Amino acid sequence: MNKFVRILLKTGVAFLVLLVILGPIVATKALQIGALIASSKEPFTMPPTSVTTIAVEKTQWNPMIRSVGSVVAVQGVTVTTELPGKVVAIHFESGTNVKEGELLLELDSSTEKAQLASANASADLAEISVKRSRELFEKNAISKAELDTAEARYSEATAAVANLEAVIEKKSIRAPFSGKLGIREVNLGQFVGSGQPVVPLQTLSPVYVDSYVPQQRLANIEVGQSVYIGWSDGASEPMVGEVSAISSVVDEATRNVLVRSKLENAEEILRPGMFVNVDYEQKETRDVLIIPSTAIVYASFGNTVFVATPTEDGEGLTATQQVVKLGESRGDFIEVVEGLAGGETIVSTGAFKLRNGVPIVPQNDKSLEFSQNPKPADA
């Protein structure tokens, strides 16, 4: 019996020790769980999202018909040889400017020059013979048939001279018009055949720009209309030209009309074959609402923006999602046709991380600079 009592005493002591050690820990955890349960009953408030905002701006735009085009030389050819021969002299450097008639290339014409000397001698003899025959005919010393024979021989001799002179001239390749040369395609001592490319030659000022306009917009295009030509360097102002010609036919495959514009290109920036953007300016102006394109959240169900709406207590702002219909774009801005009335404040950057009703806080000191004619520094 005493042994049983001793076991109970030892068990009671161990229990008391565990209670002393674990009691504070259990009490602390119970308090923490109670605090979590109590806090879960309070409504959770989302922290405000940092964004930048901008006011919806009203302005006036000249309507533009936008297209893409290619630069075409007013005069442009690849200079070629007309006759075969060996290249004996090259009188130009690749990429230089030349004047009309300037000598570019000479082919070997030594054989033709020797033949020309012989032909000139024959022509001189035929001329002397025809003069003598005319004198004799006037004295009735020869018949008319003999005179005709002498004159025919003289004509044949002079024609032979002219033929050889033409062959020699064609072996001297000259610039057909003033312009800028491309890369030389022949070498000294090379034997070339008929039609051998020698060097491209282009007139770079002025130039044409060809682009296609949908047939529905043809009524808005007329000769003499201003046109703005931009290209991909991103830093230069568009060049201003004018419409010079409109095609008389519509492409049956695309239902587009070819429109040709002319611009001076005095600095020779544009080169034939370059891709350019073409904007045809319309005469009338119209009122538009514009917003930065970064404010738009694009989606298949419709494009939206977030309007910065004051909260009920007036202490903050929330993002209200608004569906918009978009129109023409220029630079960093895009036209809003429907969905906004003007004067609203919208989220300009950061809209991608918002949803309807989310609290927002503007940080416009970090706002981007928007322009209708942006010029990226790294373009």
C-alpha positions in Angstrom: 0.0 0.0 0.0 2.8 2.4 0.8 4.3 1.7 -2.6 1.1 2.7 -4.3 0.9 5.9 -2.4 4.5 6.7 -3.3 3.6 6.3 -7.0 0.6 8.6 -6.7 2.8 11.2 -5.0 5.4 11.0 -7.7 2.8 11.3 -10.4 1.2 14.3 -8.7 4.5 16.1 -8.4 5.3 15.5 -12.1 1.9 16.8 -13.1 2.4 20.0 -11.0 5.8 20.5 -12.6 4.4 20.2 -16.1 1.6 22.5 -15.2 4.0 25.1 -13.9 6.2 24.8 -17.1 3.5 24.6 -19.8 0.8 26.7 -18.2 2.2 30.1 -19.2 2.9 28.9 -22.8 -0.7 27.5 -23.2 -2.1 30.8 -21.8 -0.1 32.9 -24.2 -1.2 30.9 -27.2 -4.8 31.1 -26.1 -4.6 34.9 -25.8 -3.0 35.1 -29.3 -5.7 32.9 -30.9 -8.4 34.9 -29.2 -6.9 38.1 -30.6 -6.8 36.6 -34.1 -10.4 35.6 -33.8 -11.4 39.0 -32.7 -9.5 40.8 -35.4 -11.0 38.6 -38.1 -14.4 40.0 -37.3 -13.3 43.5 -38.2 -13.5 44.5 -42.0 -10.2 44.4 -44.0 -9.2 47.6 -45.7 -7.0 47.4 -48.8 -4.0 49.8 -48.7 -4.1 52.4 -51.5 -2.3 51.7 -54.7 0.2 54.3 -56.0 -0.6 55.6 -59.5 -0.2 58.7 -61.6 -3.2 60.7 -62.8 -4.0 63.2 -65.5 -7.0 65.3 -66.5 -8.9 64.4 -69.7 -7.9 67.1 -72.1 -10.1 68.8 -74.8 -8.3 70.0 -77.9 -8.6 70.4 -81.6 -7.1 68.1 -84.2 -6.9 68.4 -88.0 -8.2 65.0 -89.2 -5.5 62.9 -90.8 -5.7 60.0 -93.2 -2.9 57.7 -92.2 -1.0 55.4 -94.5 2.4 53.9 -95.1 4.5 54.4 -98.2 7.8 54.0 -99.9 10.2 56.6 -101.2 10.6 56.6 -105.0 13.3 58.5 -106.9 12.0 61.1 -109.4 14.7 59.8 -111.7 16.5 56.6 -110.9 18.3 54.0 -113.0 21.1 51.5 -112.9 23.6 52.7 -115.4 24.5 49.8 -117.8 26.8 49.2 -120.7 25.2 49.1 -124.2 28.1 47.3 -125.9 30.6 44.6 -124.8 34.2 45.5 -124.1 37.0 45.7 -121.6 37.0 48.4 -118.9 40.0 50.6 -119.4 39.1 53.6 -117.3 36.8 54.4 -114.3 36.2 58.1 -113.7 33.9 58.0 -110.6 33.9 56.9 -106.9 31.0 55.1 -105.3 28.6 57.3 -103.4 29.6 60.6 -105.1 27.3 63.2 -106.8 27.7 63.6 -110.6 26.3 66.0 -113.2 24.4 65.1 -116.3 26.8 64.0 -119.1 29.7 63.4 -116.8 32.0 60.6 -118.0 31.8 57.6 -115.7 33.4 54.7 -117.5 35.4 53.9 -120.7 35.5 50.6 -122.6 38.4 49.7 -124.9 37.6 51.2 -128.3 41.1 51.0 -129.9 39.8 48.7 -132.7 36.9 51.0 -133.6 39.2 54.0 -133.6 41.5 52.3 -136.1 38.6 51.4 -138.2 37.4 55.0 -138.0 40.7 56.3 -139.4 40.3 53.9 -142.4 36.6 55.0 -142.8 37.6 58.7 -142.7 40.1 58.1 -145.5 37.5 56.3 -147.6 35.0 59.1 -147.0 37.6 61.7 -148.1 38.3 59.8 -151.3 34.5 59.3 -151.9 34.0 63.1 -151.4 36.7 63.9 -153.9 35.3 61.4 -156.4 31.7 62.8 -156.1 33.0 66.4 -156.7 34.8 65.3 -159.8 31.8 63.4 -161.1 29.6 66.4 -160.6 32.0 68.6 -162.6 32.2 66.0 -165.4 28.4 65.6 -165.4 27.9 69.3 -165.9 30.2 69.0 -169.0 28.2 66.0 -170.2 31.4 63.9 -169.9 29.7 61.2 -167.8 26.2 59.8 -167.6 23.7 60.4 -164.7 24.1 56.8 -163.7 27.8 57.3 -163.0 27.1 60.4 -161.0 24.5 58.6 -158.9 27.0 55.8 -158.2 29.6 58.3 -157.0 27.1 60.0 -154.7 25.9 56.7 -153.3 29.5 55.6 -152.5 30.1 59.0 -150.8 26.9 58.5 -148.7 28.0 55.0 -147.8 31.4 56.2 -146.7 30.0 59.0 -144.5 27.5 56.5 -142.9 30.4 54.1 -142.1 32.2 57.0 -140.3 29.1 58.0 -138.4 28.5 54.3 -137.3 32.0 53.9 -136.0 31.8 57.3 -134.2 28.5 56.2 -132.5 30.1 52.9 -131.4 33.1 54.7 -129.9 30.7 57.2 -128.1 28.7 54.3 -126.7 31.9 52.8 -125.2 32.2 56.0 -123.1 29.5 55.6 -120.4 28.1 59.0 -119.2 25.6 60.0 -116.5 22.2 60.4 -118.1 21.1 62.9 -115.4 22.5 64.6 -112.3 22.2 62.6 -109.1 24.0 60.5 -106.5 25.8 57.3 -107.4 25.5 54.1 -105.5 28.1 51.3 -105.2 30.3 50.5 -108.2 29.7 47.1 -109.8 32.6 46.8 -112.3 36.3 46.7 -111.9 39.2 48.0 -114.0 40.3 45.4 -116.7 37.0 43.5 -116.4 35.4 42.4 -119.6 31.7 43.3 -119.6 28.9 42.2 -121.8 25.9 44.2 -123.1 23.6 45.3 -120.3 26.2 44.9 -117.6 25.2 47.0 -114.5 27.8 49.7 -113.8 26.4 51.7 -110.9 23.0 52.8 -109.6 22.2 56.5 -110.1 19.4 58.3 -108.2 18.1 61.8 -108.0 17.5 62.4 -104.2 16.1 65.9 -104.3 13.2 66.0 -104.9 11.8 62.5 -104.3 8.3 60.9 -104.6 6.5 59.0 -101.8 4.0 56.4 -103.0 1.3 55.2 -100.7 -2.1 53.5 -100.9 -5.4 55.0 -99.6 -8.6 53.1 -99.1 -11.2 53.8 -101.8 -13.6 55.1 -99.1 -11.2 58.0 -98.4 -10.4 58.9 -102.0 -12.9 61.9 -101.8 -10.7 63.4 -99.1 -7.5 63.4 -101.2 -6.8 66.0 -103.8 -3.7 67.2 -105.8 -1.9 69.9 -103.9 -3.0 68.7 -100.5 -0.4 68.9 -97.7 1.1 65.6 -96.6 3.5 64.8 -93.7 6.2 62.2 -94.1 7.8 60.6 -91.1 10.3 57.8 -90.8 11.7 55.5 -88.2 14.6 57.5 -86.7 12.1 58.8 -84.1 14.0 62.1 -83.6 13.3 64.2 -86.7 10.3 66.4 -87.5 8.1 65.0 -90.3 8.8 66.5 -93.8 6.0 68.4 -95.5 5.2 67.7 -99.1 2.2 67.8 -101.3 0.1 65.3 -103.3 1.3 65.4 -106.9 -0.8 62.7 -108.6 -3.6 60.2 -107.8 -3.9 57.0 -109.8 -6.8 56.7 -112.2 -7.5 53.1 -111.2 -8.4 51.2 -108.0 -6.4 48.0 -107.2 -9.0 45.2 -107.5 -7.3 43.0 -105.0 -7.1 45.6 -102.1 -9.6 48.3 -103.2 -6.9 50.8 -102.5 -5.8 53.8 -104.6 -2.1 54.7 -105.3 -1.3 58.3 -104.3 2.0 59.9 -105.2 3.4 62.8 -103.1 6.4 65.0 -103.8 8.8 66.6 -101.3 12.0 68.4 -101.7 14.3 66.3 -99.4 16.9 69.0 -99.6 19.2 67.3 -97.1 18.8 64.0 -98.9 17.7 62.2 -95.7 15.2 60.0 -97.5 16.5 57.4 -100.0 14.6 55.4 -102.6 13.1 52.3 -101.1 12.8 53.6 -97.6 9.6 52.8 -95.6 7.8 55.9 -94.3 4.6 57.0 -92.5 2.3 59.2 -94.5 -0.3 61.5 -93.0 -2.7 63.3 -95.3 -3.9 66.5 -93.6 -7.6 67.4 -93.9 -8.7 71.0 -94.1 -11.4 71.1 -91.4 -10.6 70.8 -87.6 -12.6 69.0 -85.0 -12.9 68.9 -81.2 -11.5 65.8 -79.5 -10.9 64.4 -76.1 -7.4 62.9 -75.7 -5.8 60.7 -73.1 -2.4 59.0 -72.8 -2.4 55.6 -74.4 -0.8 54.2 -71.2 -4.1 54.9 -69.4 -5.9 52.3 -71.5 -6.5 48.7 -70.3 -7.0 46.7 -73.5 -9.3 43.7 -73.3 -11.4 41.6 -75.6 -14.7 42.6 -74.0 -13.8 46.3 -74.4 -11.2 48.9 -73.7 -11.4 50.7 -70.3 -9.8 53.4 -68.3 -9.9 54.0 -64.5 -11.4 57.3 -63.3 -10.1 58.7 -60.0 -13.4 59.1 -58.0 -13.5 60.8 -54.6 -14.6 58.6 -51.7 -17.9 59.3 -49.8 -16.0 60.9 -46.9 -13.9 63.0 -49.4 -10.8 61.8 -47.7 -9.3 59.8 -50.6 -9.8 58.4 -54.1 -10.9 55.2 -55.6 -10.5 53.7 -59.1 -13.8 53.5 -61.1 -13.5 51.4 -64.3 -15.0 53.0 -67.3 -15.5 51.5 -70.8 -14.3 53.8 -73.6 -14.5 53.8 -77.4 -11.2 54.9 -79.0 -10.4 56.8 -82.2 -7.3 58.3 -83.8 -4.0 58.3 -82.1 -1.1 60.8 -82.3 2.2 60.3 -80.6 1.5 59.4 -76.9 -2.1 60.4 -77.0 -5.3 58.7 -78.3 -8.7 60.1 -79.0 -11.7 59.0 -76.8 -14.9 58.9 -78.9 -17.3 57.6 -76.2 -17.1 57.0 -72.5 -15.7 60.3 -71.2 -17.1 63.8 -71.1 -14.0 65.8 -70.5 -12.6 67.2 -67.3 -12.4 63.8 -65.5 -9.2 62.8 -63.8 -8.0 59.4 -64.9 -5.2 57.0 -64.0 -2.4 57.7 -66.6 0.1 55.0 -65.4 -0.4 52.0 -63.2 -3.9 51.1 -64.5 -2.8 47.5 -65.2 -2.7 46.7 -61.4 -6.1 48.1 -60.5 -9.6 46.8 -60.3 -12.9 48.5 -59.8 -13.2 50.2 -56.4 -9.6 49.9 -55.3 -8.3 52.9 -53.3 -5.6 54.8 -55.0 -3.1 57.5 -54.1 -1.7 59.8 -56.9 2.1 60.2 -57.0 2.3 62.7 -59.9 5.9 63.6 -59.2 6.8 60.3 -60.9 4.5 61.0 -63.9 5.8 60.5 -67.5 5.9 63.3 -70.0 3.4 62.8 -72.9 3.7 64.4 -76.3 1.8 64.4 -79.6 5.2 64.4 -81.3 7.5 62.3 -79.1 11.2 62.1 -79.8 12.6 59.1 -77.9 16.2 59.8 -76.8 17.3 56.3 -77.7 15.5 56.1 -81.0 
